[in-house]
Amino acid sequence: MKTSILPTRWSATVAVMVALVFLGVAGCGSDDSSEATDDSSTSASGSAVTADDLEGTTYVSTSVTGHDLVEGSTINLGFEGPRMQVSAGCNIMSAAYDVTDGTLAWTGEPTATMMACPDDLMAQDQWLIALFQDGVTATSDGSTLTLANDEVTIELASS
């Protein structure tokens, strides 16, 4: 005795069509929160941060796109007073910093420990120094800090 009243092929077709309708409706919704924001203070990943927002906080990277970190390493950031401290598996670099118009950058020449690390970690340190000397757009979405420029995006979690 057959329990289905519709042929199996027809049932599958209807199921696919229903799924497509639901996906289409889900894609047509709007996010009302984005309509009331100013593009100069927000990005897709949150609100622009200020130096006051960063004071006394520490972060560790959870993802980096646009640059391959040395295997097993993470980027660590700390903000204390007028200084930002950065490390990624070798030396600890530190310099005065500021956030101007949403761009986080060192405002002075960074000092660094002088550890003799493998070449790949030393190169990673040099990349970070250049990154923060040039500056990155900094946004926050709760406990996530996102740093980005035209080449790289770094997601960091509050630690």
N, C-alpha and C positions, 0 to 999 in steps of 0.2 A: 504494500500500500504506500502510495506516494504522499508525503506530508506537505510538500510545497505546492502552492496553487499556481506559482509562476515558474516558467522554465528557468533553469539555473543560469544560462547565458544572459537572459533578460534581467534577472535579479542582479547579476554582477554589473551589468551596464547601468542599471538604475542606481546602484550603490556608488559607482564611480561618478555619475552625474551629481548625486547629492553631495558627495565629498567636494567636488569642484565648486558647487554653489556655495557651500560653507566657506571654502577657502577664499572665494571671490568676495564674499561679504566681509570676512575678517580683514582682507586687504583694503577694503574701501573705508574703513573706520577712520576717524580723525582723532588726533591727540590734542584736546583743547588746551592743554598746558603749554604747547609750543606756540600757540597763537598770541599769547600775552607776554612773550619774552623778547628781550632786546638782543639781536644777534651779536652785538659787540661784547656782551657779558656772558654769553653761553655758547656751548657747542653741543654736538651730539652726545658727548659724554658728561656733561654737567655744566656747572657755573664757574666762571672765571674766579681764580683765587687771588687773595692779597697776601702780602707778607705777614699781616696779622693773623690770617687764617692758618698759616703754616707754623707760626711760633710754637715751639715746644713739641712738635710732632715728629714722628719717625715713620718711614715707609719702607716696604720691601717689594721688589718687582714680582708681579705675577705673570706678566706676558710682555714680550718685546717683539714687535713686528718691524721689518725693514732693516734689521741688524741681527746677526747671530751672536748671542752671548757665548762666551767660552763655556763648554759643557760643565755643569755642576755649579755655575756661578749665578749670582743674583745681584741686582743693583740695590743698594741700601742708601736711603737719604735720611738725613736728620737736620732739623732746623732749631737752632738755639741762639737766641738773641739775634745779632746781625749776621750770623754765619750759617752757611749751609755746608754740611759734611756729606761726602759721597764716597762710597766704596763699592767694589765689585769683584772681590776675590783676591786682591793684592794690596795695593796701597790705599791709604785713607787720604782723600783730598778735601781741603777746606778753604773757603774764601767768603768774604762778604758777598751778600746777594741782595737782590730786590726783585719785586714783581712790578713791572711797568706795563700798563695797558694789557694785562693778561699774559705777559711774557716773563718767565722766570729765567734769570741769568745771574752769573757771578758779576759783581761790580769791581772786583779787584783780581789780582793775579793769585791763583790758588797755591797754597802750600801743600806739600805731600810728604808722607812718610817715604823712606827710601829703601823699601824692601826689594831684594833681588828675587823677583818672581820669574816664572817661565815667560818666554817671549809673547805668547798669546795673551796672557793676563796683563803684561806691560802695555801691549798694543790696545787692549780694552780700556786701560786707564787713560791712555792718550785720547782715545775716542770720546770718553766721558768728559775729559777736560775741554776738548773742542766743543762738544755738545753744549755744555753749560756756559762756555765763553760766548758762543753764538746766541744762545737762548732758545727756549722752547715755550710753546703755548702751554699754560698750566690750567687745568680745569679739575673740579672736584664734584663728585656725585656721592655724597655721604662719606664713607670711609675709603673711597677709591680716589686716588689722584692719577690723572692722565696727563702725560707730557707728550707733546707732539711737535714735529716740524714737517717739512715737505718730504722727508725721507724715512722718518721713524716714528713709531707710537709706542710709548712705554706705559703700561698699566701697573700701578702700585697700590698695595693694600696697606692700610694703617697697621702698624705693629706695636 
